[in-house]
């Protein structure tokens, strides 16, 4: 399916910094609860992510990630996920997070 550039512009992908991570034992598949700070204007948002294979709780705090910030919130068990943190599958299908190669200002929009 081909989309237009205007279609792409509708997806608001921003950079944020993970500020807090907790285990999510209620999830059907192993996951973490994330709090991500997108800076002024967007603020801190919650999400859940199935990223337990490649990441520990401690190494996630402070990491910059990309996330879609304009999807409607989605209830995932007891967690209201406000953003979709983005990743790619490794060769076994486990999620590898996407983030900038260098620190960039929080809230920056992908273009």
Number of C-alpha atoms within 10 A of each C-alpha: 2 5 7 7 8 8 9 11 11 9 15 14 22 22 27 30 24 21 16 16 20 13 15 19 11 13 17 10 12 14 18 22 21 25 22 29 22 24 15 9 7 13 12 16 19 20 22 24 20 19 19 16 11 12 14 13 15 10 11 17 16 14 15 25 22 25 28 17 21 14 13 10 15 13 12 13 11 9 17 15 22 22 24 21 24 16 18 11 10 10 7 6 8 15 19 17 19 15 20 12 7 7 11 13 13 19 21 14 14 13 8
